[in-house]
């Protein structure tokens, strides 16, 4: 036992050192290794329903999509993979989801250790709120919230699957799979037809939608709410901005989705009013990160596609399993616009000033994201005959690790599948490495050049 404790202690210290010295290498190496392991497992004959070995490109694509909690698939999840294969995918989703939040925690630890003494003192209050100075407490919160939410979702879904005559074993497996996929914003479904057959089943949609919503908030919000849920005024600025932006985006997306799809007979036009409203809010939650679809996205209007492209690009909360540039990045950009419109020197919110270095980071992350998507879309169009709208939708979904698709993924050639694999990988680990690089690469210069303001606009 003592030797085991020593080994665990040594491993923990090694991970901590790597996180502080090179969080980018930690994120890239860890996710790359995990993806290869699960690719190998899905390549085994026992992982497929037919008993035949899956093509490596499909095994690699599925493993990448699961570990990066995206949800894009090249083969039908429910019919192609065996029970063993579905178990491997569920484990990959869980490992990927916990890994994302754990690596984000380690990156936060690295940042907190590398900032200077003055900055550390100024940021002490915020560090306590987000848990960057207390890695063990933060990781315990991540694990506790993750398993608690997933167990609750599974227990709610289990009776419903039992009423569908799925049998006890299959009902338990499907409940656990949906719970894991929902909280981790993965979008995988074990049913061959996905959630479309359950479009009017609120017993299914409500717990899955709430799981996606909770999973998209992020570990700093969890820790902040757990520690101070009775004192909203004491919540950190990050928590307040995240909750407000998530709520606002759900309402805005629901409104536009109602305008675009209410009369579309191929999506919501033929449903009852109650079913339509329920599906609108379910989709408005999943459009940013969840990847579940209770309507056929391929038959939605092009206006809805554009709406979803924007929402997928925005994504969910920082430090969560959701992708995109993150809602707080959008909030900072909006605060900058408001400050400029009012002629104010500082960006302010809830009695706090947001530093210009945060704005620079938000601009950098946004521009890098746009650049990657433009390149990815161009490559997809060069590799296939897919039109711009569908290629852009697929590229954004992969980079933002959302998982929604217009239905073209399965028919892509191997080289195009490889492009989406790269986009998913970059979209998942890129946000961590970019954030770490921007935070850690701060240099203080003694000499400053004279200022001059170029004309904007």
Secondary structure, DSSP 8 states (H G I E B T S, - for coil): -HHHHHHHHHHHHHHHHHHHHHHHHHHHHHHHHHHHHHHHHHTSGGGBSSSS---HHHHHHHHHHHHTT----SS-HHHHB-HHHHHHHHHHHHHHHHHHHHHHHHHHHHHHHHS-HHHHHHTHHHHHHHTTT-HHHHHHHHHHHHHHHHHHHHHHHHHHHHHTT--HHHHHHHHHHHHHHHHTT----SSTTTTGGGTT-HHHHHHHHHHHHHHTT-HHHHHHHHHHTT-GGGS-HHHHHHHHHHHHHHHHHHHHHHHHHTT-TTTTTTS-HHHHHHHHHHHHHIIIII---SS-GGGS-HHHHHHHHHHHHH-S-TTSS--SS-HHHHHHHHHHHHHHHTT-SSEEETTEEE-HHHHHHHHHHHHHHHHHHHHHHHHHHHHS---HHHHHHHHHHHHTT----SS-GGG--HHHHHHHHHHHHHHHHHHHHHHHHHHH-----S-----------
